[in-house]
Amino acid sequence: QVQLVESGGGLVQPGGSLRLSCVVSDNDRDFRNYAVGWYRQAVGKKRELVAQISAAEWPDYADSVKGRFTVSRDNAKIAVYLQMNSLKPEDTAVYYCYVPYLPWGQGTQVTVSK
């Protein structure tokens, strides 16, 4: 069964950086044809779109992360990444990779705290 495997989360101080990675667990020839991205869900809140990147590699961001986060993809590696800079406590959440035709992965916890 093809799965999404997220990694790169952790505990970081405000102003710090993290890089999240998401890899599709099997050879997937469809990946390059779809927009993919990242969602997050904080405790007590709905899951929200953070960033996505189209098949043509056009990025799009939630207003709350513009200028701080960068989404990228590597179709050869069947992977999508999220570089997060200038992290704030309100960025604390479980981050989930999004590939529209695959089930959600387990997510990776990001905690921004002193």
N, C-alpha and C positions, 0 to 999 in steps of 0.2 A: 504494500500500500504506500503510495506516494505521500510524503509528509513534509511539512515545513519545520525547519529546525532553526530556532532563533537563539542568539547568544550575544554577549557583550554588555549585558546589564550589570548593575552593581550600585554601590553606595559612593556618592561623590559630593563634595562640598559645593555650595553655591558658587557659580562662576566657573566651575570645572567642565570637563568634556568627557564624553563617552562616544564610542562607535558601535552601533548595533549591526549585526549581520544576520541574514536569513538565507538559508540554502535549501533548495528543493532536494529531497533525499534520493531522487531517482532521475534518470535521463528523461528530459521533458522537452519535447520539440515545440510545444505550444507556448512556453514561457515568453519567448521573444515577441509574440504577437499581441500581448495583453499589457494594459496598464497594471502596475503593481505598486505596493506602497506599505505604509505603516499606520496602524491605529494605536490608540492607547485608551486604557480604562483606569481611572482613579477610583479609590474606594468610595462607594456610594454614588458614583456618577455613571452616566452612559458611556459606552465605547464611542470614541470620536476619531475622525480622520485627522492624522497629523501631517502626512505628506504622501504624495503619490508621484509616479513618474510614468509617462506614457510609453507606448511601444517605440515612438520616435524620440524618446528620451527628453521630453518636455516635462519639467518638474512643476509641481503645484503644492502650496503649503497652506496650512491653517494660519490665520492672522497671528495667532499667539506665538508661532515659532518662526515666522518670517525673519530672515536676517541672522538667525541663530542655528538653524538646522539645515542640512543638505542631504537630499536623497539621491542615490545613484544606483545603477544596476550593472551587472556583468552577465550578459546573456550566455557567454561561453561557459561560465561557472554556474549558471542558473541561480543567481544570487542577487539580492537587493540589500542595500546598506543604508544606514541613517547615521550621519555624523552630527552629533549634538554638541554645540558649544554654548558657552555662557548660560549654563543650566541654572534654573531657578527652582525653588521648592515646589512651585505649582506644576513643574514638569514631572513630579513624582507620580508614577503609575506603572501598570504592567503594559508593556509594549508588545503589540502583535503584528506580525508580518501579514500582509494581505496579497493573496494571489486569487483572483476571482473564481476560479474553477476548482480550488482546493480547500479542504476544511482548515479551520484555524489551527495554528500550532499551540504549543503550551505557553507561549509568551515569555518575556524576560522582564524581570523587575528592575525598574530604575528608581532609585531613592536619592533625592537631593536634600541634604541636611547637613547642618553643622555638627 
